[in-house]
Amino acid sequence: MEAASLLEQLPDAVVAADRAGVIRVWNAAAARLFGYAPDEAIGQTLDLIIPERFRDAHWKGYDAALEVGETKYSGRVMTTRATPKNGEKLYVGMCFAIVREPGGGVWGAVATARRVERA
């Protein structure tokens, strides 16, 4: 099985962004969860799905994680709000990781996400 085919069949959304926060990977589950087709999401910044009031904190954390090469949430699920295309209130459980280039340099970050019910 090819990795690209496997990625498209995963039940969780997979979103990967480069160092600038530009979306480079957006699988079929991400399209279903957030409502944006791949051609609408790929090439946009992560602001596409981050609520405006959280953006400053997100970018500070994103830049810090890329600088040190790890995220404080690595391996843990974080529940947060997201902004889908239809504008509904969406809570997602996300798990983050830093993505490295073959030489070891930081390329960007990847997250998996799924809808969660907010208690």
Biopython code that builds the backbone (N, CA, C, O; Angstrom):
import numpy as np
from Bio.PDB.StructureBuilder import StructureBuilder

atoms = [
    (1, "MET", "N", (0.857, -1.185, 0.000)),
    (1, "MET", "CA", (0.000, 0.000, 0.000)),
    (1, "MET", "C", (0.896, 1.239, 0.000)),
    (1, "MET", "O", (1.900, 1.298, 0.710)),
    (2, "GLU", "N", (0.518, 2.209, -0.798)),
    (2, "GLU", "CA", (1.256, 3.476, -0.849)),
    (2, "GLU", "C", (0.880, 4.351, 0.339)),
    (2, "GLU", "O", (-0.264, 4.333, 0.794)),
    (3, "ALA", "N", (1.841, 5.111, 0.837)),
    (3, "ALA", "CA", (1.611, 5.994, 1.987)),
    (3, "ALA", "C", (0.511, 7.013, 1.688)),
    (3, "ALA", "O", (-0.305, 7.312, 2.560)),
    (4, "ALA", "N", (0.482, 7.547, 0.471)),
    (4, "ALA", "CA", (-0.539, 8.544, 0.122)),
    (4, "ALA", "C", (-1.940, 7.947, 0.189)),
    (4, "ALA", "O", (-2.876, 8.606, 0.641)),
    (5, "SER", "N", (-2.089, 6.707, -0.258)),
    (5, "SER", "CA", (-3.398, 6.039, -0.204)),
    (5, "SER", "C", (-3.807, 5.789, 1.241)),
    (5, "SER", "O", (-4.968, 5.977, 1.604)),
    (6, "LEU", "N", (-2.860, 5.369, 2.057)),
    (6, "LEU", "CA", (-3.128, 5.142, 3.472)),
    (6, "LEU", "C", (-3.555, 6.439, 4.153)),
    (6, "LEU", "O", (-4.519, 6.451, 4.918)),
    (7, "LEU", "N", (-2.847, 7.524, 3.882)),
    (7, "LEU", "CA", (-3.165, 8.839, 4.458)),
    (7, "LEU", "C", (-4.598, 9.240, 4.129)),
    (7, "LEU", "O", (-5.309, 9.759, 4.990)),
    (8, "GLU", "N", (-5.022, 9.009, 2.910)),
    (8, "GLU", "CA", (-6.369, 9.387, 2.491)),
    (8, "GLU", "C", (-7.453, 8.535, 3.139)),
    (8, "GLU", "O", (-8.602, 8.966, 3.227)),
    (9, "GLN", "N", (-7.109, 7.342, 3.592)),
    (9, "GLN", "CA", (-8.091, 6.443, 4.183)),
    (9, "GLN", "C", (-8.150, 6.513, 5.703)),
    (9, "GLN", "O", (-9.007, 5.873, 6.313)),
    (10, "LEU", "N", (-7.255, 7.279, 6.327)),
    (10, "LEU", "CA", (-7.271, 7.397, 7.788)),
    (10, "LEU", "C", (-8.586, 8.011, 8.265)),
    (10, "LEU", "O", (-9.143, 8.886, 7.602)),
    (11, "PRO", "N", (-9.079, 7.552, 9.414)),
    (11, "PRO", "CA", (-10.326, 8.118, 9.928)),
    (11, "PRO", "C", (-10.151, 9.485, 10.575)),
    (11, "PRO", "O", (-11.116, 10.238, 10.701)),
    (12, "ASP", "N", (-8.920, 9.817, 10.989)),
    (12, "ASP", "CA", (-8.651, 11.124, 11.596)),
    (12, "ASP", "C", (-8.118, 12.101, 10.558)),
    (12, "ASP", "O", (-7.435, 11.726, 9.604)),
    (13, "ALA", "N", (-8.457, 13.373, 10.782)),
    (13, "ALA", "CA", (-7.925, 14.431, 9.929)),
    (13, "ALA", "C", (-6.427, 14.523, 10.138)),
    (13, "ALA", "O", (-5.942, 14.409, 11.263)),
    (14, "VAL", "N", (-5.693, 14.729, 9.054)),
    (14, "VAL", "CA", (-4.259, 14.971, 9.114)),
    (14, "VAL", "C", (-3.994, 16.286, 8.394)),
    (14, "VAL", "O", (-4.331, 16.461, 7.223)),
    (15, "VAL", "N", (-3.376, 17.207, 9.136)),
    (15, "VAL", "CA", (-3.031, 18.519, 8.591)),
    (15, "VAL", "C", (-1.561, 18.753, 8.890)),
    (15, "VAL", "O", (-1.143, 18.700, 10.047)),
    (16, "ALA", "N", (-0.775, 19.010, 7.856)),
    (16, "ALA", "CA", (0.641, 19.332, 8.031)),
    (16, "ALA", "C", (0.901, 20.708, 7.439)),
    (16, "ALA", "O", (0.406, 21.047, 6.363)),
    (17, "ALA", "N", (1.691, 21.493, 8.168)),
    (17, "ALA", "CA", (2.024, 22.845, 7.720)),
    (17, "ALA", "C", (3.530, 23.046, 7.808)),
    (17, "ALA", "O", (4.192, 22.500, 8.692)),
    (18, "ASP", "N", (4.057, 23.829, 6.889)),
    (18, "ASP", "CA", (5.493, 24.111, 6.873)),
    (18, "ASP", "C", (5.861, 25.132, 7.950)),
    (18, "ASP", "O", (5.009, 25.526, 8.746)),
    (19, "ARG", "N", (7.110, 25.558, 7.976)),
    (19, "ARG", "CA", (7.588, 26.491, 9.012)),
    (19, "ARG", "C", (6.810, 27.798, 9.015)),
    (19, "ARG", "O", (6.660, 28.427, 10.063)),
    (20, "ALA", "N", (6.314, 28.212, 7.855)),
    (20, "ALA", "CA", (5.548, 29.455, 7.761)),
    (20, "ALA", "C", (4.088, 29.263, 8.146)),
    (20, "ALA", "O", (3.317, 30.222, 8.136)),
    (21, "GLY", "N", (3.696, 28.035, 8.484)),
    (21, "GLY", "CA", (2.310, 27.771, 8.852)),
    (21, "GLY", "C", (1.394, 27.605, 7.658)),
    (21, "GLY", "O", (0.175, 27.714, 7.791)),
    (22, "VAL", "N", (1.970, 27.340, 6.484)),
    (22, "VAL", "CA", (1.183, 27.131, 5.269)),
    (22, "VAL", "C", (0.844, 25.640, 5.164)),
    (22, "VAL", "O", (1.724, 24.784, 5.252)),
    (23, "ILE", "N", (-0.420, 25.355, 4.978)),
    (23, "ILE", "CA", (-0.900, 23.978, 4.897)),
    (23, "ILE", "C", (-0.356, 23.318, 3.632)),
    (23, "ILE", "O", (-0.521, 23.834, 2.526)),
    (24, "ARG", "N", (0.299, 22.162, 3.815)),
    (24, "ARG", "CA", (0.880, 21.398, 2.703)),
    (24, "ARG", "C", (0.259, 20.019, 2.557)),
    (24, "ARG", "O", (0.325, 19.418, 1.485)),
    (25, "VAL", "N", (-0.354, 19.507, 3.642)),
    (25, "VAL", "CA", (-1.029, 18.203, 3.611)),
    (25, "VAL", "C", (-2.398, 18.380, 4.246)),
    (25, "VAL", "O", (-2.535, 18.983, 5.310)),
    (26, "TRP", "N", (-3.411, 17.841, 3.571)),
    (26, "TRP", "CA", (-4.808, 17.958, 4.023)),
    (26, "TRP", "C", (-5.510, 16.720, 3.500)),
    (26, "TRP", "O", (-5.833, 16.650, 2.314)),
    (27, "ASN", "N", (-5.752, 15.739, 4.364)),
    (27, "ASN", "CA", (-6.325, 14.492, 3.865)),
    (27, "ASN", "C", (-7.854, 14.559, 3.775)),
    (27, "ASN", "O", (-8.466, 15.572, 4.113)),
    (28, "ALA", "N", (-8.449, 13.467, 3.314)),
    (28, "ALA", "CA", (-9.904, 13.430, 3.108)),
    (28, "ALA", "C", (-10.666, 13.648, 4.412)),
    (28, "ALA", "O", (-11.709, 14.301, 4.418)),
    (29, "ALA", "N", (-10.149, 13.103, 5.523)),
    (29, "ALA", "CA", (-10.823, 13.293, 6.816)),
    (29, "ALA", "C", (-10.771, 14.760, 7.244)),
    (29, "ALA", "O", (-11.707, 15.244, 7.882)),
    (30, "ALA", "N", (-9.700, 15.474, 6.906)),
    (30, "ALA", "CA", (-9.624, 16.912, 7.202)),
    (30, "ALA", "C", (-10.687, 17.656, 6.402)),
    (30, "ALA", "O", (-11.322, 18.580, 6.911)),
    (31, "ALA", "N", (-10.878, 17.255, 5.160)),
    (31, "ALA", "CA", (-11.913, 17.886, 4.330)),
    (31, "ALA", "C", (-13.298, 17.665, 4.928)),
    (31, "ALA", "O", (-14.118, 18.583, 4.950)),
    (32, "ARG", "N", (-13.562, 16.463, 5.408)),
    (32, "ARG", "CA", (-14.865, 16.175, 6.023)),
    (32, "ARG", "C", (-15.041, 16.940, 7.336)),
    (32, "ARG", "O", (-16.112, 17.491, 7.590)),
    (33, "LEU", "N", (-14.005, 16.977, 8.166)),
    (33, "LEU", "CA", (-14.101, 17.608, 9.474)),
    (33, "LEU", "C", (-14.242, 19.125, 9.372)),
    (33, "LEU", "O", (-15.105, 19.717, 10.019)),
    (34, "PHE", "N", (-13.403, 19.745, 8.569)),
    (34, "PHE", "CA", (-13.358, 21.210, 8.506)),
    (34, "PHE", "C", (-14.179, 21.796, 7.355)),
    (34, "PHE", "O", (-14.450, 22.997, 7.341)),
    (35, "GLY", "N", (-14.576, 20.962, 6.392)),
    (35, "GLY", "CA", (-15.444, 21.424, 5.320)),
    (35, "GLY", "C", (-14.753, 22.061, 4.126)),
    (35, "GLY", "O", (-15.418, 22.478, 3.177)),
    (36, "TYR", "N", (-13.448, 22.142, 4.159)),
    (36, "TYR", "CA", (-12.691, 22.714, 3.038)),
    (36, "TYR", "C", (-12.111, 21.593, 2.194)),
    (36, "TYR", "O", (-11.475, 20.679, 2.719)),
    (37, "ALA", "N", (-12.328, 21.662, 0.892)),
    (37, "ALA", "CA", (-11.712, 20.702, -0.022)),
    (37, "ALA", "C", (-10.196, 20.923, -0.003)),
    (37, "ALA", "O", (-9.738, 22.014, 0.336)),
    (38, "PRO", "N", (-9.415, 19.901, -0.363)),
    (38, "PRO", "CA", (-7.961, 20.081, -0.362)),
    (38, "PRO", "C", (-7.485, 21.290, -1.163)),
    (38, "PRO", "O", (-6.564, 21.987, -0.737)),
    (39, "ASP", "N", (-8.098, 21.547, -2.312)),
    (39, "ASP", "CA", (-7.640, 22.688, -3.109)),
    (39, "ASP", "C", (-7.999, 24.034, -2.478)),
    (39, "ASP", "O", (-7.442, 25.060, -2.869)),
    (40, "GLU", "N", (-8.910, 24.048, -1.517)),
    (40, "GLU", "CA", (-9.233, 25.266, -0.776)),
    (40, "GLU", "C", (-8.291, 25.462, 0.405)),
    (40, "GLU", "O", (-8.036, 26.597, 0.807)),
    (41, "ALA", "N", (-7.774, 24.375, 0.964)),
    (41, "ALA", "CA", (-6.963, 24.449, 2.182)),
    (41, "ALA", "C", (-5.468, 24.491, 1.896)),
    (41, "ALA", "O", (-4.743, 25.292, 2.486)),
    (42, "ILE", "N", (-5.004, 23.629, 0.990)),
    (42, "ILE", "CA", (-3.574, 23.565, 0.710)),
    (42, "ILE", "C", (-3.126, 24.891, 0.101)),
    (42, "ILE", "O", (-3.702, 25.379, -0.871)),
    (43, "GLY", "N", (-2.082, 25.457, 0.704)),
    (43, "GLY", "CA", (-1.563, 26.757, 0.268)),
    (43, "GLY", "C", (-2.038, 27.905, 1.144)),
    (43, "GLY", "O", (-1.504, 29.012, 1.063)),
    (44, "GLN", "N", (-3.047, 27.648, 1.991)),
    (44, "GLN", "CA", (-3.522, 28.660, 2.943)),
    (44, "GLN", "C", (-2.770, 28.492, 4.261)),
    (44, "GLN", "O", (-2.189, 27.435, 4.506)),
    (45, "THR", "N", (-2.772, 29.510, 5.104)),
    (45, "THR", "CA", (-2.169, 29.351, 6.416)),
    (45, "THR", "C", (-3.156, 28.647, 7.346)),
    (45, "THR", "O", (-4.340, 28.509, 7.040)),
    (46, "LEU", "N", (-2.638, 28.215, 8.472)),
    (46, "LEU", "CA", (-3.479, 27.549, 9.471)),
    (46, "LEU", "C", (-4.571, 28.460, 10.020)),
    (46, "LEU", "O", (-5.511, 27.982, 10.654)),
    (47, "ASP", "N", (-4.457, 29.763, 9.786)),
    (47, "ASP", "CA", (-5.521, 30.686, 10.196)),
    (47, "ASP", "C", (-6.871, 30.265, 9.622)),
    (47, "ASP", "O", (-7.917, 30.645, 10.147)),
    (48, "LEU", "N", (-6.846, 29.483, 8.551)),
    (48, "LEU", "CA", (-8.073, 29.007, 7.930)),
    (48, "LEU", "C", (-8.983, 28.309, 8.946)),
    (48, "LEU", "O", (-10.206, 28.429, 8.876)),
    (49, "ILE", "N", (-8.377, 27.581, 9.890)),
    (49, "ILE", "CA", (-9.176, 26.791, 10.829)),
    (49, "ILE", "C", (-9.000, 27.223, 12.283)),
    (49, "ILE", "O", (-9.602, 26.628, 13.178)),
    (50, "ILE", "N", (-8.196, 28.235, 12.528)),
    (50, "ILE", "CA", (-7.961, 28.712, 13.895)),
    (50, "ILE", "C", (-8.865, 29.908, 14.161)),
    (50, "ILE", "O", (-8.815, 30.897, 13.430)),
    (51, "PRO", "N", (-9.689, 29.828, 15.199)),
    (51, "PRO", "CA", (-10.537, 30.986, 15.524)),
    (51, "PRO", "C", (-9.674, 32.233, 15.763)),
    (51, "PRO", "O", (-8.603, 32.155, 16.363)),
    (52, "GLU", "N", (-10.151, 33.351, 15.292)),
    (52, "GLU", "CA", (-9.380, 34.593, 15.351)),
    (52, "GLU", "C", (-8.866, 34.906, 16.750)),
    (52, "GLU", "O", (-7.731, 35.357, 16.907)),
    (53, "ARG", "N", (-9.685, 34.673, 17.759)),
    (53, "ARG", "CA", (-9.268, 35.031, 19.122)),
    (53, "ARG", "C", (-8.126, 34.158, 19.643)),
    (53, "ARG", "O", (-7.481, 34.525, 20.625)),
    (54, "PHE", "N", (-7.862, 33.016, 19.011)),
    (54, "PHE", "CA", (-6.782, 32.125, 19.437)),
    (54, "PHE", "C", (-5.513, 32.263, 18.591)),
    (54, "PHE", "O", (-4.495, 31.646, 18.903)),
    (55, "ARG", "N", (-5.564, 33.050, 17.549)),
    (55, "ARG", "CA", (-4.449, 33.077, 16.598)),
    (55, "ARG", "C", (-3.142, 33.572, 17.196)),
    (55, "ARG", "O", (-2.099, 32.967, 16.948)),
    (56, "ASP", "N", (-3.159, 34.642, 17.968)),
    (56, "ASP", "CA", (-1.901, 35.139, 18.556)),
    (56, "ASP", "C", (-1.244, 34.061, 19.404)),
    (56, "ASP", "O", (-0.047, 33.811, 19.263)),
    (57, "ALA", "N", (-2.001, 33.424, 20.277)),
    (57, "ALA", "CA", (-1.451, 32.373, 21.135)),
    (57, "ALA", "C", (-0.973, 31.187, 20.299)),
    (57, "ALA", "O", (0.071, 30.600, 20.585)),
    (58, "HIS", "N", (-1.739, 30.837, 19.267)),
    (58, "HIS", "CA", (-1.339, 29.725, 18.401)),
    (58, "HIS", "C", (0.014, 29.997, 17.769)),
    (58, "HIS", "O", (0.906, 29.151, 17.824)),
    (59, "TRP", "N", (0.176, 31.168, 17.169)),
    (59, "TRP", "CA", (1.412, 31.454, 16.440)),
    (59, "TRP", "C", (2.610, 31.573, 17.372)),
    (59, "TRP", "O", (3.721, 31.199, 16.998)),
    (60, "LYS", "N", (2.403, 32.083, 18.567)),
    (60, "LYS", "CA", (3.502, 32.114, 19.550)),
    (60, "LYS", "C", (3.935, 30.692, 19.888)),
    (60, "LYS", "O", (5.129, 30.393, 19.908)),
    (61, "GLY", "N", (2.970, 29.818, 20.154)),
    (61, "GLY", "CA", (3.278, 28.430, 20.462)),
    (61, "GLY", "C", (3.878, 27.690, 19.278)),
    (61, "GLY", "O", (4.811, 26.904, 19.443)),
    (62, "TYR", "N", (3.351, 27.937, 18.093)),
    (62, "TYR", "CA", (3.840, 27.276, 16.878)),
    (62, "TYR", "C", (5.288, 27.648, 16.630)),
    (62, "TYR", "O", (6.132, 26.777, 16.419)),
    (63, "ASP", "N", (5.577, 28.945, 16.654)),
    (63, "ASP", "CA", (6.947, 29.411, 16.413)),
    (63, "ASP", "C", (7.910, 28.899, 17.476)),
    (63, "ASP", "O", (9.035, 28.512, 17.161)),
    (64, "ALA", "N", (7.474, 28.894, 18.732)),
    (64, "ALA", "CA", (8.325, 28.399, 19.819)),
    (64, "ALA", "C", (8.614, 26.908, 19.634)),
    (64, "ALA", "O", (9.752, 26.472, 19.810)),
    (65, "ALA", "N", (7.598, 26.130, 19.283)),
    (65, "ALA", "CA", (7.786, 24.693, 19.086)),
    (65, "ALA", "C", (8.753, 24.414, 17.942)),
    (65, "ALA", "O", (9.602, 23.528, 18.044)),
    (66, "LEU", "N", (8.628, 25.161, 16.863)),
    (66, "LEU", "CA", (9.527, 24.957, 15.730)),
    (66, "LEU", "C", (10.953, 25.361, 16.091)),
    (66, "LEU", "O", (11.912, 24.731, 15.644)),
    (67, "GLU", "N", (11.091, 26.396, 16.887)),
    (67, "GLU", "CA", (12.414, 26.872, 17.300)),
    (67, "GLU", "C", (13.161, 25.827, 18.127)),
    (67, "GLU", "O", (14.344, 25.578, 17.894)),
    (68, "VAL", "N", (12.469, 25.214, 19.098)),
    (68, "VAL", "CA", (13.122, 24.225, 19.961)),
    (68, "VAL", "C", (13.032, 22.806, 19.402)),
    (68, "VAL", "O", (13.720, 21.908, 19.885)),
    (69, "GLY", "N", (12.199, 22.598, 18.400)),
    (69, "GLY", "CA", (12.098, 21.287, 17.769)),
    (69, "GLY", "C", (11.220, 20.294, 18.493)),
    (69, "GLY", "O", (11.330, 19.087, 18.275)),
    (70, "GLU", "N", (10.339, 20.795, 19.363)),
    (70, "GLU", "CA", (9.376, 19.918, 20.027)),
    (70, "GLU", "C", (8.197, 20.748, 20.501)),
    (70, "GLU", "O", (8.296, 21.960, 20.689)),
    (71, "THR", "N", (7.088, 20.068, 20.688)),
    (71, "THR", "CA", (5.891, 20.731, 21.174)),
    (71, "THR", "C", (5.575, 20.231, 22.572)),
    (71, "THR", "O", (5.747, 19.048, 22.865)),
    (72, "LYS", "N", (5.119, 21.114, 23.426)),
    (72, "LYS", "CA", (4.806, 20.694, 24.798)),
    (72, "LYS", "C", (3.612, 19.757, 24.852)),
    (72, "LYS", "O", (3.379, 19.112, 25.875)),
    (73, "TYR", "N", (2.851, 19.671, 23.767)),
    (73, "TYR", "CA", (1.688, 18.786, 23.714)),
    (73, "TYR", "C", (1.973, 17.463, 23.003)),
    (73, "TYR", "O", (1.056, 16.676, 22.767)),
    (74, "SER", "N", (3.231, 17.217, 22.662)),
    (74, "SER", "CA", (3.587, 16.019, 21.911)),
    (74, "SER", "C", (3.085, 14.758, 22.611)),
    (74, "SER", "O", (3.359, 14.535, 23.790)),
    (75, "GLY", "N", (2.349, 13.944, 21.867)),
    (75, "GLY", "CA", (1.839, 12.694, 22.395)),
    (75, "GLY", "C", (0.578, 12.812, 23.233)),
    (75, "GLY", "O", (0.031, 11.802, 23.677)),
    (76, "ARG", "N", (0.111, 14.035, 23.452)),
    (76, "ARG", "CA", (-1.111, 14.240, 24.241)),
    (76, "ARG", "C", (-2.177, 14.869, 23.355)),
    (76, "ARG", "O", (-1.879, 15.643, 22.446)),
    (77, "VAL", "N", (-3.411, 14.523, 23.638)),
    (77, "VAL", "CA", (-4.530, 15.109, 22.901)),
    (77, "VAL", "C", (-4.933, 16.409, 23.590)),
    (77, "VAL", "O", (-5.115, 16.454, 24.806)),
    (78, "MET", "N", (-5.065, 17.446, 22.802)),
    (78, "MET", "CA", (-5.498, 18.741, 23.308)),
    (78, "MET", "C", (-6.861, 19.057, 22.692)),
    (78, "MET", "O", (-7.017, 19.005, 21.472)),
    (79, "THR", "N", (-7.835, 19.380, 23.519)),
    (79, "THR", "CA", (-9.142, 19.768, 23.011)),
    (79, "THR", "C", (-9.158, 21.272, 22.828)),
    (79, "THR", "O", (-8.802, 22.024, 23.735)),
    (80, "THR", "N", (-9.572, 21.704, 21.653)),
    (80, "THR", "CA", (-9.595, 23.123, 21.333)),
    (80, "THR", "C", (-10.731, 23.409, 20.356)),
    (80, "THR", "O", (-11.385, 22.498, 19.849)),
    (81, "ARG", "N", (-10.941, 24.680, 20.112)),
    (81, "ARG", "CA", (-11.939, 25.105, 19.115)),
    (81, "ARG", "C", (-11.276, 25.223, 17.763)),
    (81, "ARG", "O", (-10.084, 25.515, 17.664)),
    (82, "ALA", "N", (-12.042, 24.997, 16.739)),
    (82, "ALA", "CA", (-11.599, 25.189, 15.360)),
    (82, "ALA", "C", (-12.700, 25.925, 14.619)),
    (82, "ALA", "O", (-13.842, 25.986, 15.074)),
    (83, "THR", "N", (-12.345, 26.479, 13.481)),
    (83, "THR", "CA", (-13.303, 27.196, 12.652)),
    (83, "THR", "C", (-13.497, 26.435, 11.347)),
    (83, "THR", "O", (-12.653, 26.526, 10.456)),
    (84, "PRO", "N", (-14.594, 25.683, 11.213)),
    (84, "PRO", "CA", (-14.857, 25.004, 9.945)),
    (84, "PRO", "C", (-15.432, 25.992, 8.927)),
    (84, "PRO", "O", (-15.795, 27.120, 9.260)),
    (85, "LYS", "N", (-15.501, 25.543, 7.711)),
    (85, "LYS", "CA", (-16.000, 26.383, 6.622)),
    (85, "LYS", "C", (-17.412, 26.888, 6.881)),
    (85, "LYS", "O", (-17.730, 28.025, 6.531)),
    (86, "ASN", "N", (-18.267, 26.064, 7.489)),
    (86, "ASN", "CA", (-19.655, 26.471, 7.700)),
    (86, "ASN", "C", (-19.832, 27.388, 8.907)),
    (86, "ASN", "O", (-20.942, 27.853, 9.166)),
    (87, "GLY", "N", (-18.756, 27.655, 9.649)),
    (87, "GLY", "CA", (-18.812, 28.605, 10.756)),
    (87, "GLY", "C", (-19.415, 28.059, 12.041)),
    (87, "GLY", "O", (-19.518, 28.794, 13.024)),
    (88, "GLU", "N", (-19.819, 26.781, 12.063)),
    (88, "GLU", "CA", (-20.398, 26.219, 13.281)),
    (88, "GLU", "C", (-19.363, 26.158, 14.405)),
    (88, "GLU", "O", (-18.162, 26.272, 14.160)),
    (89, "LYS", "N", (-19.833, 25.980, 15.622)),
    (89, "LYS", "CA", (-18.936, 25.797, 16.758)),
    (89, "LYS", "C", (-18.408, 24.374, 16.690)),
    (89, "LYS", "O", (-19.180, 23.417, 16.746)),
    (90, "LEU", "N", (-17.096, 24.234, 16.568)),
    (90, "LEU", "CA", (-16.477, 22.927, 16.411)),
    (90, "LEU", "C", (-15.378, 22.751, 17.450)),
    (90, "LEU", "O", (-14.447, 23.553, 17.527)),
    (91, "TYR", "N", (-15.495, 21.692, 18.248)),
    (91, "TYR", "CA", (-14.433, 21.312, 19.175)),
    (91, "TYR", "C", (-13.719, 20.105, 18.584)),
    (91, "TYR", "O", (-14.350, 19.163, 18.104)),
    (92, "VAL", "N", (-12.401, 20.149, 18.629)),
    (92, "VAL", "CA", (-11.602, 19.054, 18.088)),
    (92, "VAL", "C", (-10.561, 18.615, 19.102)),
    (92, "VAL", "O", (-10.013, 19.421, 19.854)),
    (93, "GLY", "N", (-10.306, 17.318, 19.101)),
    (93, "GLY", "CA", (-9.181, 16.774, 19.850)),
    (93, "GLY", "C", (-8.026, 16.666, 18.880)),
    (93, "GLY", "O", (-8.129, 15.996, 17.853)),
    (94, "MET", "N", (-6.918, 17.331, 19.208)),
    (94, "MET", "CA", (-5.772, 17.366, 18.298)),
    (94, "MET", "C", (-4.532, 16.827, 18.993)),
    (94, "MET", "O", (-4.340, 17.008, 20.195)),
    (95, "CYS", "N", (-3.703, 16.165, 18.212)),
    (95, "CYS", "CA", (-2.423, 15.664, 18.684)),
    (95, "CYS", "C", (-1.366, 16.178, 17.704)),
    (95, "CYS", "O", (-1.517, 16.033, 16.491)),
    (96, "PHE", "N", (-0.305, 16.773, 18.230)),
    (96, "PHE", "CA", (0.680, 17.478, 17.410)),
    (96, "PHE", "C", (2.039, 16.800, 17.424)),
    (96, "PHE", "O", (2.384, 16.104, 18.379)),
    (97, "ALA", "N", (2.808, 17.006, 16.362)),
    (97, "ALA", "CA", (4.193, 16.550, 16.297)),
    (97, "ALA", "C", (4.975, 17.494, 15.379)),
    (97, "ALA", "O", (4.420, 18.087, 14.454)),
    (98, "ILE", "N", (6.254, 17.615, 15.651)),
    (98, "ILE", "CA", (7.160, 18.357, 14.781)),
    (98, "ILE", "C", (7.575, 17.422, 13.649)),
    (98, "ILE", "O", (7.817, 16.237, 13.878)),
    (99, "VAL", "N", (7.658, 17.950, 12.437)),
    (99, "VAL", "CA", (8.090, 17.173, 11.273)),
    (99, "VAL", "C", (9.502, 17.622, 10.915)),
    (99, "VAL", "O", (9.768, 18.815, 10.765)),
    (100, "ARG", "N", (10.394, 16.658, 10.780)),
    (100, "ARG", "CA", (11.788, 16.950, 10.450)),
    (100, "ARG", "C", (12.122, 16.512, 9.026)),
    (100, "ARG", "O", (11.575, 15.539, 8.508)),
    (101, "GLU", "N", (13.027, 17.251, 8.420)),
    (101, "GLU", "CA", (13.553, 16.910, 7.104)),
    (101, "GLU", "C", (14.526, 15.748, 7.260)),
    (101, "GLU", "O", (14.946, 15.455, 8.380)),
    (102, "PRO", "N", (14.899, 15.073, 6.162)),
    (102, "PRO", "CA", (15.838, 13.954, 6.267)),
    (102, "PRO", "C", (17.156, 14.311, 6.983)),
    (102, "PRO", "O", (17.734, 13.465, 7.665)),
    (103, "GLY", "N", (17.622, 15.534, 6.834)),
    (103, "GLY", "CA", (18.862, 15.952, 7.489)),
    (103, "GLY", "C", (18.683, 16.319, 8.951)),
    (103, "GLY", "O", (19.662, 16.622, 9.635)),
    (104, "GLY", "N", (17.446, 16.297, 9.445)),
    (104, "GLY", "CA", (17.187, 16.580, 10.847)),
    (104, "GLY", "C", (16.636, 17.962, 11.132)),
    (104, "GLY", "O", (16.159, 18.216, 12.238)),
    (105, "GLY", "N", (16.690, 18.862, 10.158)),
    (105, "GLY", "CA", (16.141, 20.198, 10.355)),
    (105, "GLY", "C", (14.633, 20.170, 10.462)),
    (105, "GLY", "O", (13.985, 19.270, 9.928)),
    (106, "VAL", "N", (14.076, 21.143, 11.142)),
    (106, "VAL", "CA", (12.626, 21.219, 11.310)),
    (106, "VAL", "C", (11.982, 21.716, 10.022)),
    (106, "VAL", "O", (12.328, 22.785, 9.518)),
    (107, "TRP", "N", (11.041, 20.933, 9.492)),
    (107, "TRP", "CA", (10.286, 21.306, 8.296)),
    (107, "TRP", "C", (9.023, 22.063, 8.660)),
    (107, "TRP", "O", (8.662, 23.040, 8.004)),
    (108, "GLY", "N", (8.344, 21.599, 9.727)),
    (108, "GLY", "CA", (7.068, 22.187, 10.112)),
    (108, "GLY", "C", (6.416, 21.334, 11.179)),
    (108, "GLY", "O", (7.095, 20.780, 12.044)),
    (109, "ALA", "N", (5.107, 21.229, 11.119)),
    (109, "ALA", "CA", (4.371, 20.471, 12.137)),
    (109, "ALA", "C", (3.217, 19.727, 11.488)),
    (109, "ALA", "O", (2.748, 20.081, 10.406)),
    (110, "VAL", "N", (2.774, 18.689, 12.179)),
    (110, "VAL", "CA", (1.630, 17.907, 11.729)),
    (110, "VAL", "C", (0.695, 17.714, 12.917)),
    (110, "VAL", "O", (1.129, 17.627, 14.065)),
    (111, "ALA", "N", (-0.582, 17.650, 12.616)),
    (111, "ALA", "CA", (-1.582, 17.388, 13.651)),
    (111, "ALA", "C", (-2.595, 16.395, 13.114)),
    (111, "ALA", "O", (-2.928, 16.392, 11.929)),
    (112, "THR", "N", (-3.072, 15.557, 14.012)),
    (112, "THR", "CA", (-4.242, 14.746, 13.713)),
    (112, "THR", "C", (-5.387, 15.347, 14.508)),
    (112, "THR", "O", (-5.180, 15.903, 15.586)),
    (113, "ALA", "N", (-6.586, 15.235, 13.975)),
    (113, "ALA", "CA", (-7.739, 15.850, 14.646)),
    (113, "ALA", "C", (-8.983, 15.010, 14.434)),
    (113, "ALA", "O", (-9.143, 14.321, 13.426)),
    (114, "ARG", "N", (-9.857, 15.096, 15.423)),
    (114, "ARG", "CA", (-11.188, 14.494, 15.311)),
    (114, "ARG", "C", (-12.170, 15.323, 16.120)),
    (114, "ARG", "O", (-11.795, 15.984, 17.089)),
    (115, "ARG", "N", (-13.422, 15.280, 15.712)),
    (115, "ARG", "CA", (-14.484, 16.016, 16.425)),
    (115, "ARG", "C", (-14.651, 15.410, 17.810)),
    (115, "ARG", "O", (-14.607, 14.192, 17.983)),
    (116, "VAL", "N", (-14.845, 16.287, 18.797)),
    (116, "VAL", "CA", (-15.150, 15.844, 20.157)),
    (116, "VAL", "C", (-16.349, 16.650, 20.652)),
    (116, "VAL", "O", (-16.596, 17.774, 20.216)),
    (117, "GLU", "N", (-17.061, 16.053, 21.552)),
    (117, "GLU", "CA", (-18.181, 16.754, 22.188)),
    (117, "GLU", "C", (-17.642, 17.496, 23.386)),
    (117, "GLU", "O", (-16.899, 16.927, 24.186)),
    (118, "ARG", "N", (-17.992, 18.721, 23.520)),
    (118, "ARG", "CA", (-17.531, 19.540, 24.643)),
    (118, "ARG", "C", (-18.448, 19.297, 25.845)),
    (118, "ARG", "O", (-19.669, 19.421, 25.745)),
    (119, "ALA", "N", (-17.846, 18.954, 26.967)),
    (119, "ALA", "CA", (-18.622, 18.680, 28.174)),
    (119, "ALA", "C", (-19.086, 19.967, 28.820)),
    (119, "ALA", "O", (-19.756, 19.934, 29.852)),
]
sb = StructureBuilder()
sb.init_structure("model")
sb.init_model(0)
sb.init_chain("A")
sb.init_seg("    ")
for serial, (resi, resn, name, xyz) in enumerate(atoms, 1):
    if name == "N":
        sb.init_residue(resn, " ", resi, " ")
    sb.init_atom(name, np.array(xyz, "f"), 0.0, 1.0, " ", f" {name:<3s}", serial, name[0])
structure = sb.get_structure()
